[in-house]
Amino acid sequence: MNWLPDLSGMLAELWPQGGPVWDALARVTLHGSRGPGVLLVEAKSYPQELYSNGCCASEVSRGQIVRALQNTQRWLGVEQTDWTGPLYQSANRLAHLYFLREVAGVPTWFVNLCFAGDPLRRVVPPLTPSLGSRPRLPGLGRAGELACRVPSSWELPARAPGVLASLVRLLP
């Protein structure tokens, strides 16, 4: 994205080399804005895809990651808890939203998209998991039921691949 200022130095202070790989990343220019912003999209085709082995970084990198996650928790006004467990991927996405918006000053929006009824999945999980089985990031509540408002973010259940085409209409 050559329209963005060089943020590599600032990003290196926040996060070790090799940050998140986004499912979609776009330049967005809103009517009346000062300039372009960034749309970050994380997409999942089934609820269990939210879980991972957690943060597997080296001890040095892990310290840097934990500091970034703690800064993100302060920004969100949530309890300081360990975000390096099974829902670590969701936490690091929020940390990068925080970095772009608050540290780098780049207008940024984040969409967490979960496709339901993926025809390529052999085992189709229930479309509405029971409340007790829904993913929960400590301090934020269950996915889709955030205990706080994450600035400039949306959680969208998508039932068709064309949902991204209409997504831009949601931006403020």
N, C-alpha and C positions, 0 to 999 in steps of 0.2 A: 504494500500500500504506500506508494511513493508520495501521496498527498498528505500523509501524516508526518509530523516532525520526527526526527530520529529519537526514539525513546529507548534505545538499547541500553544506554548507561543507567537510566532510571529503572528499567525492568530488571537489569542485572542485580541491582540493590534489593529489589523485592523478591525475586524468584531465581532459583538456580537455572542453569541452561537446560533447555528442553521442556518448556512449559506445555500447556494444553494444546491438543489438536482439536480444533472446532469442527463440527459437522457442517456448519455454514458460517461464512464471514462475509459481510457486505458493507460497502460504503453507502451511507444513507444521507440524503440532503433533504431536510424538512423545509417546507415553505416558511419563510420569515426567519430562518436560522442564520447564524453568523458564518456558517460553513458546514462542511460535511461532518458526519459522525460515523460511528461503527455499530453495526448490528451483529451480535454474537448469538449463535444458535447451537444449542446442545440438543440432540435428538436421540430418543430411545425407542426401540420397537417392542419392548415388553418391560414390565416393572422390575424384574430381577436384574436387568442390565444396569440398573443404578448402582448395584453393589460390586465391590472389587476387593482385592486383598489389602486395600488401604495404601498408605504412603510407604513406599519401599526405597526411599532415598537414603543416601549415606548419612552418617551422623552429622557431618558439617552442613550438607544440603537440608537435612531435616530441620535443623535449628533455624535456618533461614525461612523455610516453609512455615514452621510453627509461628514465627514472628509475623509473617504476612497474614496468616489465618487469624491471629489475635487482633491485628489491626483491622481486619475485615469485621470481626465480631464487634469491636468497639464502634466502628462505623455504623453497623446495623443496630447497635444498642442492645445486643443480646449477651447472655451469660457467657463467661469465658470457660469453654469446655474443650475437650479434645476432638478436633475435627479431622484427625489423621486415620480414622478407622475405615470401616466398610463403605461409608458414603463420602470418602475423601475426594473423589472426582467432582462431586457437586460442590464441595467446599472450595476446591481450587478454582472452579469456574466463577464463584462469587468473589474470590480474591482478585481475579483478573478484571472483573467488572469494577470493583473498588479501585484498583490501580488506574485503569483508564479514565474513569470519571473523576475521582477525587485527587489522585496524585498527579496524573498527567494532564488533567483538565480537558479531556477529549469527550465530547458528547457520545455516550454509549448506551445501548439498550441490549438487554439479555432476554432470550426466549428459551425456556426449557420445554421441549416438545416431546410428548409421548404418544406414539402411534398405537392405536388400538385395532385389533383384528388384522394383524399383518398376515396376509395369505401365505407367506413363505415360511412361517413358523410352523413346525410340525405339532408342537404342543402349544395350544393357545391358552394362555392364562386367563382367568376371569377378568372381564372389563372393569369391574368394580371390586377390587380386593377388599377384604374385611378391614375394618378400621384398625384392628390390632396388627395387621400384617403390612400396613403401609410404611414405606421408608421414612425414617426420621433422622434429621441432622440435629444433633444436640444443640439446644438453644433456639432452634427455629421451628420446631414442631414437625408434624408429619408433612410429607410432600403434598403440595396442593392445599395445605392448611397451615400456612406459615403463621407463627406467633407474632411476627412483625412484618412490616411492609418492606420488601427489598426494593430499593429505588430503581426505577426504570427496568423492571423485569416482569415477565409474565410466565405462567405455567399453563400450557395449552394441551388439552387432550385432542389429538388429531385423528380423524377417522378416514382421511383421504390424503394421498401424497400431494395434492394440489393446494393444501392448506397454506404453504409458504407464499403462494402467489397472492393470497388475500391478506397475509400477515402485515404488510406495510400499512394497511389501513388502520391498524391498531395503534400505530405510533402517534404520540401526542403532537 
